[in-house]
Amino acid sequence: MVGATIGGGIGWWLGAQLGIMTAFIVSMVGTGVGIYWGRRVAREYLP
């Protein structure tokens, strides 16, 4: 959840430089990357 939020926020911030639709698309990509990294970190460090 935290990874998705952070990834989506970073994606939105990066995409907003070019427009609202780009911000949405890049935010979705960032959310996916955040989910991936969040699961990876959880698998690695949590029991």
MILUM-875482 format. One record per residue (C-alpha): x, y, z; residue in one letter; residue number from 1; chain. Coordinates in nm, 3 decimals, m for minus. Layout:
N
        c1        c2        c3   residuo   num   cadena
         X         Y         Z         A   NUM        A
...
//
This chain:
47
        c1        c2        c3   residuo   num   cadena
     0.000     0.000     0.000         M     1        A
     0.278     0.242     0.091         V     2        A
     0.479     0.149    m0.219         G     3        A
     0.178     0.204    m0.445         A     4        A
     0.110     0.543    m0.289         T     5        A
     0.469     0.659    m0.316         I     6        A
     0.510     0.523    m0.671         G     7        A
     0.183     0.679    m0.785         G     8        A
     0.271     1.014    m0.632         G     9        A
     0.612     1.023    m0.794         I    10        A
     0.461     0.918    m1.126         G    11        A
     0.195     1.189    m1.104         W    12        A
     0.455     1.452    m1.020         W    13        A
     0.673     1.349    m1.314         L    14        A
     0.386     1.325    m1.562         G    15        A
     0.221     1.651    m1.455         A    16        A
     0.503     1.838    m1.624         Q    17        A
     0.350     1.738    m1.960         L    18        A
    m0.023     1.740    m1.887         G    19        A
    m0.303     1.580    m1.690         I    20        A
    m0.343     1.272    m1.909         M    21        A
     0.029     1.204    m1.907         T    22        A
     0.025     1.246    m1.529         A    23        A
    m0.249     0.983    m1.503         F    24        A
    m0.071     0.731    m1.724         I    25        A
     0.269     0.779    m1.560         V    26        A
     0.099     0.757    m1.220         S    27        A
    m0.047     0.418    m1.310         M    28        A
     0.298     0.296    m1.415         V    29        A
     0.443     0.435    m1.092         G    30        A
     0.174     0.258    m0.891         T    31        A
     0.263    m0.072    m1.055         G    32        A
     0.632    m0.019    m0.987         V    33        A
     0.552     0.075    m0.627         G    34        A
     0.350    m0.243    m0.580         I    35        A
     0.633    m0.450    m0.723         Y    36        A
     0.898    m0.294    m0.499         W    37        A
     0.669    m0.298    m0.196         G    38        A
     0.607    m0.670    m0.232         R    39        A
     0.975    m0.733    m0.287         R    40        A
     1.075    m0.538     0.025         V    41        A
     0.804    m0.708     0.232         A    42        A
     0.913    m1.053     0.115         R    43        A
     1.277    m0.972     0.191         E    44        A
     1.250    m0.801     0.531         Y    45        A
     0.926    m0.909     0.699         L    46        A
     0.883    m1.251     0.860         P    47        A
//
